[in-house]
Amino acid sequence: MLSSEAAKLKAMIDKAIEDHKITTTEYEKILAIANADMKIDPQERQLLAQLQDLLTSGAVKRVPG
């Protein structure tokens, strides 16, 4: 079961995957959600790693906004 923060991260990351892009604002919001409780749990860490892999591979592109 995902924590509420992890669920929010997953939803935002899923949207980025669907759109094949993520805005700077969305990226910063993802980081803020992950850091909101001052602790990144294993689920959040996995989701952030997934996002980073998608950005590195070019499957998701960062765009201004």
C-alpha positions in Angstrom: 0.0 0.0 0.0 1.4 3.4 -1.0 1.6 6.2 1.5 -0.4 9.3 0.7 2.7 11.1 -0.5 3.8 8.2 -2.6 0.3 8.0 -4.1 0.5 11.7 -5.0 4.0 11.2 -6.5 2.7 8.1 -8.5 -0.2 10.1 -9.9 2.0 13.0 -11.0 4.7 10.6 -12.5 2.0 8.6 -14.3 0.7 11.9 -15.8 4.2 12.8 -17.0 4.6 9.3 -18.6 1.2 9.7 -20.3 2.2 13.2 -21.6 5.8 12.2 -22.3 6.8 15.5 -20.7 7.0 17.2 -17.3 7.2 20.9 -16.7 9.7 22.4 -14.3 6.8 23.4 -12.0 5.5 19.8 -12.0 9.0 18.5 -11.3 9.5 20.9 -8.4 6.1 20.0 -7.0 7.1 16.3 -7.1 10.2 17.0 -5.2 8.3 19.1 -2.7 5.8 16.3 -2.1 8.6 13.8 -1.6 10.3 16.1 0.9 7.1 17.3 2.7 7.5 15.0 5.7 11.3 15.5 5.7 11.7 11.8 4.9 11.8 9.9 1.6 10.5 6.5 2.2 11.4 3.5 0.0 8.2 3.8 -2.1 9.0 7.5 -2.8 12.6 6.7 -3.5 11.6 4.1 -6.1 9.1 6.5 -7.8 11.7 9.2 -7.9 14.3 6.8 -9.4 11.7 5.7 -12.0 11.1 9.4 -12.9 14.9 10.0 -13.1 15.3 6.9 -15.4 12.5 8.2 -17.7 14.1 11.6 -17.9 17.6 10.1 -18.5 16.3 7.8 -21.3 14.3 10.6 -22.9 11.0 8.8 -22.5 9.9 11.9 -20.5 11.2 15.3 -21.4 11.5 18.3 -19.1 9.8 21.4 -20.6 9.6 25.0 -19.3 6.5 25.8 -17.4 
